[in-house]
Amino acid sequence: MAGAIAALLRSEGEVEVQAIGPQAVNQAVKAIAISRSYLEDDRLDLYAVPSFVRLELLGEERTAVRFLVTSRPVAEARGPDAAGAPESPATS
């Protein structure tokens, strides 16, 4: 699953992963984390936005966890500014 996520992020720039149940959500989170390491050589990073979605499955309404996973280029600098975090105030 991690390889498929990484491949879709390389080609499409985003992928949606849905999981129903605690074990499936656990596996999805692990696959997203592993796919991040697969993207390092391509100088890509990812971010995931989780949400809930209601699905009808075999006539029953179920709640799934949806992860919208998007790729982005890795920032050159890795300091506090790179992540958009404010700088710490200088001490005197």
Backbone hydrogen bonds, N-H to C=O, Kabsch-Sander energy under -0.5 kcal/mol:
donor,donor_aa,acceptor,acceptor_aa,energy
5,I,1,M,-2.3
6,A,2,A,-2.5
7,A,3,G,-2.5
8,L,4,A,-2.3
9,L,5,I,-2.3
10,R,6,A,-2.2
11,S,7,A,-2.1
12,E,8,L,-3.3
13,G,8,L,-1.0
13,G,9,L,-0.6
15,V,69,V,-2.6
17,V,15,V,-0.5
17,V,67,F,-2.6
19,A,65,V,-2.1
25,V,21,G,-2.4
26,N,22,P,-2.3
27,Q,23,Q,-2.3
28,A,24,A,-2.3
29,V,25,V,-2.5
30,K,26,N,-2.2
31,A,27,Q,-2.4
32,I,28,A,-2.3
33,A,29,V,-2.2
34,I,30,K,-2.5
35,S,31,A,-2.5
36,R,32,I,-1.3
37,S,33,A,-0.9
37,S,34,I,-0.7
38,Y,34,I,-1.2
39,L,35,S,-1.0
39,L,36,R,-0.6
40,E,37,S,-0.9
42,D,39,L,-0.8
43,R,40,E,-2.0
44,L,39,L,-1.9
45,D,72,R,-3.3
47,Y,70,T,-2.1
49,V,68,L,-2.0
51,S,66,R,-2.2
53,V,64,A,-2.2
55,L,62,R,-3.2
57,L,55,L,-0.6
57,L,60,E,-3.5
60,E,57,L,-1.7
62,R,55,L,-3.6
62,R,60,E,-0.5
64,A,53,V,-3.1
64,A,62,R,-0.5
65,V,19,A,-2.9
66,R,51,S,-3.5
66,R,64,A,-0.5
67,F,17,V,-3.2
68,L,49,V,-2.3
68,L,66,R,-0.5
69,V,15,V,-3.0
69,V,67,F,-0.8
70,T,47,Y,-2.6
70,T,68,L,-0.5
71,S,13,G,-2.5
72,R,45,D,-2.4
74,V,43,R,-2.3
82,A,79,G,-0.9
83,A,79,G,-0.8
84,G,81,D,-1.3
85,A,80,P,-1.4
